[in-house]
Amino acid sequence: MSKPQDFDSKAYWSATLRLLIITLVIWFIVSFGAGILFRDVLDGIHLGGYPLGFWFAQQGSIYVFVALIFWYAWRMGKIDREHDVHED
């Protein structure tokens, strides 16, 4: 696949880097924030009989990470189509 003549690599890299930073911030907030930093606050809420901070540290973060993988793939596909470098 050859790149189109009007391909702007700086705009593509900027969009990709912005998506990566957003993804890493969400990952950090969920893993470190909800599981460690905000655990005491979240423990006041119970989900299924367990404190929410404990639930996030054990299971909730996994659900968020799987959803984050699908969201990232969908968003990256959209960026590829916007910059006409998609594979389909």
C-alpha positions in Angstrom: 0.0 0.0 0.0 1.5 3.3 -1.0 0.9 6.5 0.9 -1.3 9.2 -0.8 0.4 12.3 -2.2 -1.3 14.6 0.4 -0.5 12.5 3.4 0.4 14.7 6.4 2.6 12.5 8.6 2.8 15.2 11.4 -1.0 15.4 11.7 -1.3 11.6 11.7 1.5 11.2 14.4 -0.1 14.0 16.4 -3.5 12.2 16.4 -1.9 8.9 17.2 0.1 10.3 20.0 -2.9 12.1 21.5 -4.9 8.9 21.5 -2.0 7.1 23.2 -1.7 9.7 25.9 -5.4 9.6 26.6 -5.3 5.8 26.7 -2.4 5.8 29.1 -4.1 8.4 31.4 -7.2 6.3 31.6 -5.1 3.2 32.3 -3.2 5.0 35.1 -6.4 6.4 36.7 -8.0 3.0 36.7 -5.1 0.9 37.8 -3.2 3.2 40.2 -5.9 5.7 41.0 -8.9 3.5 41.7 -6.9 0.5 43.0 -4.5 2.4 45.3 -4.9 6.2 45.5 -8.7 6.5 45.7 -9.3 3.1 47.4 -10.2 4.6 50.8 -12.9 6.8 49.2 -14.2 4.0 47.0 -14.4 1.6 49.9 -17.4 3.5 51.2 -19.4 2.1 48.3 -20.1 -1.6 48.1 -20.6 -3.6 44.9 -21.8 -7.2 45.3 -20.9 -7.2 49.0 -17.3 -6.0 48.5 -15.9 -2.5 48.9 -15.6 -0.8 45.5 -11.9 0.0 46.0 -11.2 -3.7 46.4 -13.4 -4.6 43.5 -11.6 -2.2 41.2 -8.2 -3.6 42.3 -9.3 -7.2 41.7 -11.8 -7.2 38.9 -13.0 -3.8 37.8 -9.7 -2.8 36.3 -9.7 -5.9 34.1 -13.1 -5.0 32.7 -12.0 -1.4 32.0 -8.8 -2.6 30.4 -10.6 -4.9 28.0 -13.0 -2.1 27.1 -10.0 0.2 26.7 -8.5 -2.2 24.2 -11.6 -2.3 22.0 -12.0 1.5 22.3 -8.4 2.1 21.3 -8.7 -0.2 18.3 -11.9 1.4 17.1 -10.4 4.9 17.6 -7.2 4.0 15.9 -9.1 2.7 12.9 -11.0 5.9 12.8 -7.8 7.9 12.8 -6.4 5.7 10.0 -9.5 6.3 7.9 -9.4 10.1 8.5 -5.8 10.2 7.3 -6.4 7.6 4.5 -3.9 5.0 5.6 -6.5 2.4 6.5 -6.1 -1.2 5.4 -9.6 -2.1 4.2 
